[in-house]
Amino acid sequence: MKILLIKPPEKEVYTKVPTIAGIAQPMGLACIAAYVRENGFKDISILDCEALQIGINEIKEHIQADVKVIGLTSVTPTLKNAAAIMKAVKELNPACVTVLGGDHVTALPEETLEAFPEIDFGVFGEGEITFLELLNELKKKENDFSKIKGLAYRENGKVRKNAARPLIEDINILPIPAYDLLPMEKYSPPAHHAIFTEKGVRLNPFTIFFSLRGCPYRCKYCASKVMWERKVRYRSVEKTMEEIDYLIKNYGIKCLEFNDENFIINKPRMVELIKELKKRKEKHGVYWNCLTRVDAVDEKTLRDMKEAGCYFIRFGVESGDPEILKGMSKDITIEQIKYAFDLTNRVGIACSASFIIGYPGETKNTFRRTLDLAKEIGPTLAFFFIAIPIVGTELYKEAKEKNLILNPDWNGWVQMAETPIMKTEALAPEELIKMRNQAYREFYLRPKYIWKLLKNIHTKEQFMFYIRGFLGVLNIVKK
């Protein structure tokens, strides 16, 4: 059985500043491919349309006529692209089975299949075991899909949804993702990362990386709970380093982007992990970045992380107004935000702060507090996004109940959309766009900020990366 997994093209969906966007591996597909291959389905491949710069209209040229199963992953903004690919597949080979996984179908399995008849099956929740069981069932002459947990499917013209599949208790049973099925030379970190490294440090070859799954926090706007149910499952330090050593040996990896929801969530484990990462930095020149919360850091942890090769930390701040933070269930304070950035800056690790504009309750005054805080705490980078009610989140439910959603077209639900997805009680959509653009102007076009960045340029490569990043910012602020 020939199986093809596809990552839809997404750069133009996700960002209006492609000059600074990197290209990351489709790790969900790589994990699923490795798992089903280990369990007998050897004829499997991955087509990464983003990395290979394949557009929707070119898909048919890259799909062999004898493919039996096509699997795609999609979040809400890429859903229509995914459906268009499946439609093209059906035109090429009507007998080909199409399967969709990802956050959107996990949140709305029945609605998704009803909206797109070209989708035969929806895998909701964690995908490895469900997809394997589906493949095994498809091999049979007579199929019974009713017992496969985590599956939505069609039967007698109706969409049926089976019981949810429990999360995998021990993720150490999963094999190393199928990196060999990916064009590893095509991936790179966001361009701006090169500005913040020490002289002579290389950030390519690059890969994103997961050492755990899930997050225990309760932020109302976040999709993590939709997939992972607020449960955290860790890979052992041994298994984590086994994969990293594999990447170093086979691909010469120099940069790891830990996409764990919170890298410092388990400090005893993290201490052991960064000891091992420090060894790889010293022996192989491997550097890394991560995501964490402002209430998780302390000075010793940050210093140890820097010594182990951490060059960049991503923080989710979201708002400078205590009431907005409370409404988000963010469970952090303004004092914790200031303390975390003061520590990070003193230790000397570059960092970013992301902010949400237009969350329910936002006013001109709360926005001003957010922008003032962004400038006060002094992150290396700041990102300002207009609020999106991600399907399946508490924010999505609240927005639907209060009739706040302006644009029902899922294709437009992107972070840098020209038109807000959701209104607020106090601010018109055009005001939110102006506020976002104002935030980028005020933060980035300060002489003090520009001079600080210029002082960190050590090489021609870094200078060129900086120019690309600056042009990306200008693409926003000129509007």
C-alpha positions as CSV (number, residue, x, y, z in Angstrom):
1,M,0.0,0.0,0.0
2,K,1.6,3.3,-1.2
3,I,1.0,6.1,1.3
4,L,1.7,9.8,0.8
5,L,1.6,12.4,3.6
6,I,1.4,16.0,2.6
7,K,2.0,19.3,4.3
8,P,0.0,22.0,2.5
9,P,1.6,25.2,1.4
10,E,1.2,27.8,4.1
11,K,3.7,30.7,4.0
12,E,1.3,33.1,2.4
13,V,-1.4,31.9,4.7
14,Y,0.6,32.5,7.9
15,T,2.6,35.6,7.3
16,K,2.7,38.9,5.4
17,V,6.4,39.2,6.2
18,P,8.0,36.2,4.4
19,T,11.4,37.9,4.5
20,I,11.8,36.9,8.1
21,A,9.9,33.6,8.2
22,G,11.8,30.4,8.5
23,I,10.7,26.9,7.3
24,A,10.1,24.3,9.9
25,Q,9.8,20.5,9.5
26,P,6.2,19.0,9.6
27,M,7.0,17.0,12.8
28,G,3.5,15.6,13.2
29,L,3.7,14.0,9.8
30,A,7.3,12.8,10.4
31,C,6.2,11.2,13.7
32,I,3.2,9.4,12.1
33,A,5.3,8.2,9.2
34,A,7.9,6.7,11.5
35,Y,5.3,5.0,13.6
36,V,3.4,3.3,10.7
37,R,6.6,2.4,8.9
38,E,7.9,0.7,12.1
39,N,4.6,-1.2,12.1
40,G,4.8,-2.6,8.6
41,F,3.8,0.1,6.2
42,K,7.2,0.6,4.5
43,D,6.0,2.4,1.3
44,I,5.4,5.8,2.8
45,S,6.7,9.2,1.8
46,I,6.2,12.9,2.8
47,L,5.6,15.8,0.4
48,D,6.4,19.1,2.2
49,C,4.9,21.7,-0.2
50,E,6.2,24.6,1.9
51,A,9.8,23.4,1.9
52,L,9.8,22.4,-1.8
53,Q,7.8,25.5,-2.8
54,I,5.0,23.6,-4.4
55,G,1.8,25.5,-5.0
56,I,-1.7,24.1,-4.9
57,N,-1.9,24.1,-8.7
58,E,1.3,22.0,-9.0
59,I,0.2,19.3,-6.6
60,K,-1.0,16.8,-9.2
61,E,2.5,16.7,-10.8
62,H,3.9,15.3,-7.6
63,I,1.4,12.6,-6.8
64,Q,1.8,9.2,-8.3
65,A,-1.3,7.6,-9.7
66,D,-0.8,4.4,-7.7
67,V,-1.0,6.2,-4.3
68,K,-3.6,4.4,-2.2
69,V,-3.8,6.7,0.9
70,I,-3.2,10.5,1.1
71,G,-2.8,12.0,4.6
72,L,-2.7,15.7,5.3
73,T,-2.3,17.8,8.5
74,S,-4.1,21.1,8.8
75,V,-4.9,23.9,11.2
76,T,-7.8,26.3,10.6
77,P,-6.0,28.7,8.2
78,T,-4.7,25.9,6.0
79,L,-7.9,23.9,5.9
80,K,-9.0,25.1,2.5
81,N,-5.6,24.5,1.0
82,A,-5.7,20.9,2.4
83,A,-9.2,20.4,1.0
84,A,-8.1,21.7,-2.4
85,I,-5.2,19.2,-2.4
86,M,-7.6,16.4,-1.6
87,K,-10.0,17.5,-4.3
88,A,-7.1,17.4,-6.8
89,V,-6.1,13.9,-5.6
90,K,-9.7,12.7,-6.1
91,E,-9.7,14.1,-9.7
92,L,-6.4,12.2,-10.3
93,N,-7.5,9.0,-8.6
94,P,-11.1,8.7,-7.3
95,A,-10.3,5.5,-5.5
96,C,-7.5,7.2,-3.4
97,V,-8.4,7.4,0.3
98,T,-8.0,10.9,1.8
99,V,-7.3,11.4,5.5
100,L,-7.1,14.7,7.4
101,G,-5.5,15.2,10.8
102,G,-4.5,18.3,12.9
103,D,-5.9,20.8,15.3
104,H,-9.0,21.9,13.2
105,V,-10.4,18.5,12.6
106,T,-9.6,17.6,16.2
107,A,-11.8,20.5,17.4
108,L,-14.6,20.0,14.8
109,P,-14.4,16.5,13.3
110,E,-18.0,16.1,12.1
111,E,-18.4,19.7,10.9
112,T,-15.1,19.4,8.9
113,L,-16.1,16.3,7.0
114,E,-19.6,17.6,6.4
115,A,-18.1,20.8,4.9
116,F,-15.6,19.1,2.7
117,P,-16.9,15.9,0.9
118,E,-13.4,15.3,-0.5
119,I,-12.2,14.2,3.0
120,D,-12.9,10.5,3.5
121,F,-11.6,10.3,7.1
122,G,-10.8,12.7,9.9
123,V,-8.3,11.7,12.6
124,F,-8.9,13.7,15.7
125,G,-6.5,13.8,18.6
126,E,-3.1,12.2,18.7
127,G,-2.7,10.6,15.3
128,E,-0.1,7.8,15.4
129,I,-2.2,4.8,16.6
130,T,-5.4,5.9,15.0
131,F,-3.8,6.3,11.5
132,L,-2.1,2.9,11.9
133,E,-5.4,1.2,12.8
134,L,-7.1,2.9,9.9
135,L,-4.4,1.6,7.5
136,N,-4.8,-1.9,8.9
137,E,-8.5,-1.8,8.4
138,L,-8.2,-0.5,4.8
139,K,-6.1,-3.6,4.0
140,K,-9.1,-5.8,4.6
141,K,-11.7,-6.8,2.0
142,E,-14.5,-5.8,4.3
143,N,-14.0,-2.7,6.5
144,D,-15.4,-1.9,9.9
145,F,-14.3,1.6,11.0
146,S,-16.6,1.8,14.0
147,K,-14.2,0.5,16.5
148,I,-11.2,2.8,15.6
149,K,-11.0,5.4,18.4
150,G,-10.2,9.0,17.3
151,L,-11.7,8.5,13.8
152,A,-14.5,10.3,12.0
153,Y,-15.7,8.8,8.7
154,R,-18.6,8.4,6.3
155,E,-21.1,5.6,6.4
156,N,-24.3,5.4,4.2
157,G,-24.0,9.1,3.4
158,K,-23.7,10.3,7.0
159,V,-20.7,11.4,9.0
160,R,-20.0,9.4,12.0
161,K,-17.6,10.2,14.9
162,N,-16.2,7.4,17.0
163,A,-15.1,7.6,20.7
164,A,-12.0,9.7,21.4
165,R,-8.7,8.0,21.7
166,P,-6.9,8.3,25.0
167,L,-3.5,10.0,24.8
168,I,-0.4,7.7,24.6
169,E,0.7,7.3,28.2
170,D,4.4,6.7,27.5
171,I,5.6,8.7,24.5
172,N,9.0,7.0,24.8
173,I,7.6,4.1,22.8
174,L,7.4,6.3,19.7
175,P,10.3,6.0,17.2
176,I,12.6,8.8,16.1
177,P,10.6,10.9,13.5
178,A,11.2,10.0,9.9
179,Y,13.6,12.8,9.2
180,D,14.9,10.7,6.2
181,L,11.6,11.4,4.4
182,L,12.1,15.2,4.6
183,P,14.3,17.5,2.5
184,M,16.3,18.5,5.6
185,E,18.6,20.9,3.7
186,K,15.5,23.1,3.0
187,Y,14.7,24.0,6.6
188,S,16.0,27.1,8.4
189,P,15.2,29.1,11.5
190,P,13.5,32.5,11.2
191,A,16.0,35.0,9.7
192,H,16.1,37.2,12.7
193,H,17.6,34.5,14.9
194,A,21.0,34.9,13.3
195,I,21.3,38.5,14.7
196,F,21.3,37.3,18.3
197,T,24.0,34.6,18.3
198,E,27.6,35.0,19.3
199,K,30.3,35.6,16.7
200,G,31.0,32.5,14.6
201,V,27.9,30.5,15.7
202,R,26.0,28.7,12.9
203,L,22.3,28.1,13.0
204,N,22.1,25.8,10.0
205,P,21.5,22.9,9.5
206,F,18.4,23.4,11.7
207,T,15.4,21.5,13.0
208,I,12.5,22.0,15.3
209,F,12.3,19.5,18.1
210,F,9.9,18.2,20.8
211,S,11.0,16.7,24.1
212,L,7.5,16.6,25.6
213,R,3.9,16.8,24.6
214,G,1.2,19.0,26.3
215,C,0.8,21.9,28.7
216,P,-0.9,22.0,32.1
217,Y,-1.9,25.7,31.9
218,R,-5.4,27.0,31.1
219,C,-5.0,30.0,28.8
220,K,-8.3,30.5,27.1
221,Y,-6.9,31.4,23.7
222,C,-4.5,28.5,23.3
223,A,-5.2,25.4,21.1
224,S,-2.9,23.2,23.2
225,K,-5.7,21.9,25.3
226,V,-7.7,20.9,22.2
227,M,-5.1,18.4,21.3
228,W,-3.3,17.5,24.5
229,E,-6.0,18.0,27.2
230,R,-3.8,19.9,29.6
231,K,-1.7,16.7,30.2
232,V,2.1,16.7,30.0
233,R,4.0,13.7,28.9
234,Y,7.8,13.7,28.9
235,R,10.3,11.9,26.8
236,S,13.2,10.6,28.9
237,V,16.4,12.6,28.8
238,E,18.0,9.4,27.3
239,K,15.5,9.2,24.5
240,T,15.7,12.9,23.8
241,M,19.5,12.8,23.5
242,E,19.4,9.7,21.4
243,E,17.4,11.6,18.8
244,I,19.6,14.7,19.1
245,D,22.7,12.5,18.6
246,Y,21.0,10.9,15.6
247,L,20.4,14.4,14.1
248,I,24.0,15.5,14.7
249,K,25.4,12.3,13.2
250,N,23.1,12.1,10.1
251,Y,22.4,15.8,9.3
252,G,25.1,17.8,11.1
253,I,22.4,19.7,13.0
254,K,23.7,22.9,14.6
255,C,20.5,24.5,15.7
256,L,17.5,23.0,17.6
257,E,14.3,24.9,18.1
258,F,12.5,23.3,21.1
259,N,8.8,23.6,20.4
260,D,7.8,22.2,23.8
261,E,5.0,24.3,25.2
262,N,7.1,25.1,28.2
263,F,10.8,24.1,28.3
264,I,11.2,24.7,32.0
265,I,8.0,23.0,33.1
266,N,9.9,20.3,35.0
267,K,13.0,21.7,36.4
268,P,14.7,18.5,37.7
269,R,14.3,17.0,34.2
270,M,15.4,20.2,32.6
271,V,18.6,20.3,34.7
272,E,19.6,16.9,33.4
273,L,18.7,17.8,29.8
274,I,20.7,21.0,29.7
275,K,23.7,19.1,31.1
276,E,23.6,16.9,28.1
277,L,22.9,19.8,25.7
278,K,26.0,21.6,27.1
279,K,28.1,18.5,26.1
280,R,26.8,18.7,22.5
281,K,27.5,22.4,22.4
282,E,31.1,21.9,23.5
283,K,31.7,18.9,21.2
284,H,29.5,19.7,18.1
285,G,28.7,23.4,18.3
286,V,25.0,22.8,18.8
287,Y,22.9,25.8,19.9
288,W,19.2,26.0,20.7
289,N,16.2,28.1,21.5
290,C,13.0,27.4,23.4
291,L,9.6,28.6,24.6
292,T,8.8,29.1,28.3
293,R,6.7,31.2,30.7
294,V,7.7,34.3,32.6
295,D,6.9,32.7,35.9
296,A,9.2,29.7,35.2
297,V,12.6,31.4,35.1
298,D,15.2,32.2,37.7
299,E,18.7,33.6,37.4
300,K,20.5,30.3,37.9
301,T,18.3,28.4,35.4
302,L,18.9,31.1,32.8
303,R,22.7,31.1,33.3
304,D,22.8,27.3,33.1
305,M,20.7,27.5,29.9
306,K,23.0,30.0,28.3
307,E,26.1,28.0,29.1
308,A,24.4,25.0,27.5
309,G,23.9,26.8,24.2
310,C,20.5,28.6,24.6
311,Y,20.7,31.7,22.5
312,F,17.0,32.7,22.3
313,I,13.9,32.4,24.5
314,R,10.3,33.0,23.4
315,F,7.9,34.3,26.1
316,G,4.2,34.7,25.8
317,V,3.3,38.0,27.6
318,E,0.0,38.7,25.8
319,S,-1.0,41.9,27.6
320,G,0.2,44.7,29.8
321,D,-3.2,45.0,31.5
322,P,-3.8,42.9,34.6
323,E,-7.6,42.5,33.9
324,I,-7.0,41.3,30.4
325,L,-4.4,38.8,31.7
326,K,-7.0,37.6,34.2
327,G,-9.7,37.3,31.5
328,M,-7.2,35.1,29.5
329,S,-6.6,32.8,32.5
330,K,-2.9,33.5,31.8
331,D,-2.1,33.2,35.5
332,I,0.9,35.6,35.4
333,T,1.3,39.1,36.9
334,I,2.9,42.3,35.5
335,E,5.6,42.0,38.2
336,Q,6.5,38.5,37.0
337,I,6.7,39.7,33.5
338,K,9.1,42.6,34.4
339,Y,11.2,40.3,36.6
340,A,11.6,37.6,33.9
341,F,12.8,40.1,31.2
342,D,15.1,41.9,33.6
343,L,16.8,38.6,34.4
344,T,16.9,37.4,30.9
345,N,18.5,40.6,29.6
346,R,21.0,40.7,32.5
347,V,22.1,37.1,31.8
348,G,22.5,38.0,28.1
349,I,20.1,35.7,26.4
350,A,18.1,37.2,23.5
351,C,14.4,36.9,23.9
352,S,11.0,37.8,22.4
353,A,7.7,38.8,23.8
354,S,4.4,38.1,22.0
355,F,1.3,40.2,22.6
356,I,-2.3,39.8,21.7
357,I,-4.3,42.9,20.6
358,G,-8.1,42.9,20.6
359,Y,-8.8,40.3,23.3
360,P,-12.3,40.7,24.8
361,G,-12.2,43.7,27.1
362,E,-9.5,45.5,25.1
363,T,-9.7,49.3,25.0
364,K,-7.4,52.1,23.9
365,N,-6.2,52.4,27.5
366,T,-5.4,48.6,27.9
367,F,-3.6,48.7,24.5
368,R,-1.5,51.6,25.7
369,R,-0.5,49.8,28.8
370,T,0.5,46.8,26.7
371,L,2.7,48.9,24.3
372,D,4.3,50.8,27.2
373,L,5.1,47.5,28.9
374,A,6.6,46.1,25.7
375,K,9.0,49.0,25.5
376,E,9.8,49.0,29.2
377,I,10.7,45.3,29.5
378,G,13.0,45.5,26.5
379,P,12.8,42.2,24.7
380,T,15.0,41.7,21.7
381,L,11.9,41.2,19.6
382,A,8.2,41.9,20.1
383,F,5.4,40.4,18.1
384,F,1.9,41.9,18.2
385,F,-1.0,39.8,16.9
386,I,-4.6,40.6,16.7
387,A,-6.7,38.1,18.7
388,I,-7.9,35.0,16.8
389,P,-10.5,32.8,18.4
390,I,-8.8,29.5,17.5
391,V,-11.4,26.7,16.8
392,G,-12.0,24.6,19.9
393,T,-10.6,27.0,22.5
394,E,-12.6,28.8,25.3
395,L,-12.1,32.0,23.4
396,Y,-13.7,30.6,20.3
397,K,-16.8,29.5,22.4
398,E,-17.0,32.9,24.1
399,A,-16.7,34.7,20.7
400,K,-19.5,32.6,19.2
401,E,-21.7,33.1,22.2
402,K,-21.2,36.9,22.2
403,N,-21.5,37.1,18.4
404,L,-18.0,38.6,18.1
405,I,-16.7,36.7,15.1
406,L,-16.6,38.9,12.0
407,N,-15.2,36.6,9.4
408,P,-16.6,33.1,9.1
409,D,-14.2,32.2,6.3
410,W,-11.6,30.0,8.0
411,N,-9.1,30.7,5.2
412,G,-8.6,34.2,6.7
413,W,-8.0,33.2,10.3
414,V,-4.3,34.1,10.3
415,Q,-2.1,36.0,12.7
416,M,-1.2,38.8,10.2
417,A,-4.7,39.0,8.6
418,E,-5.6,42.4,7.0
419,T,-9.1,42.1,8.5
420,P,-9.6,41.1,12.2
421,I,-11.4,37.8,12.7
422,M,-13.1,39.0,15.9
423,K,-14.4,42.4,17.1
424,T,-14.4,43.7,20.7
425,E,-17.1,45.6,22.5
426,A,-15.1,48.8,22.5
427,L,-12.9,48.8,19.3
428,A,-13.8,48.7,15.6
429,P,-11.9,46.3,13.3
430,E,-10.0,49.1,11.6
431,E,-8.9,50.4,15.0
432,L,-7.4,47.0,15.8
433,I,-5.4,47.1,12.6
434,K,-4.1,50.6,13.3
435,M,-3.2,49.6,16.8
436,R,-1.2,46.6,15.6
437,N,0.7,48.7,13.1
438,Q,1.3,51.4,15.7
439,A,2.7,48.9,18.1
440,Y,5.3,47.7,15.5
441,R,6.2,51.3,14.6
442,E,6.6,52.4,18.2
443,F,8.6,49.4,19.2
444,Y,10.9,48.8,16.3
445,L,11.6,52.3,14.9
446,R,13.2,53.7,18.1
447,P,16.8,54.8,17.5
448,K,17.9,53.2,20.8
449,Y,16.5,49.9,19.7
450,I,18.0,50.0,16.2
451,W,21.5,50.9,17.7
452,K,21.3,48.0,20.2
453,L,20.7,45.5,17.4
454,L,23.4,47.0,15.1
455,K,26.0,46.5,17.9
456,N,25.4,42.8,17.8
457,I,26.2,42.3,14.1
458,H,29.6,40.4,13.7
459,T,29.4,39.0,10.2
460,K,28.2,39.8,6.7
461,E,25.7,36.9,7.0
462,Q,24.2,38.4,10.2
463,F,24.0,41.8,8.4
464,M,22.1,40.3,5.5
465,F,19.7,38.5,7.9
466,Y,19.2,41.8,9.7
467,I,18.3,43.6,6.5
468,R,15.8,40.9,5.6
469,G,14.2,41.2,9.1
470,F,14.1,45.0,8.9
471,L,12.4,44.8,5.5
472,G,9.8,42.4,7.0
473,V,9.0,44.9,9.8
474,L,8.7,47.8,7.3
475,N,6.2,45.7,5.4
476,I,4.0,46.0,8.4
477,V,4.6,49.5,9.7
478,K,4.3,51.2,6.3
479,K,0.5,50.4,6.2
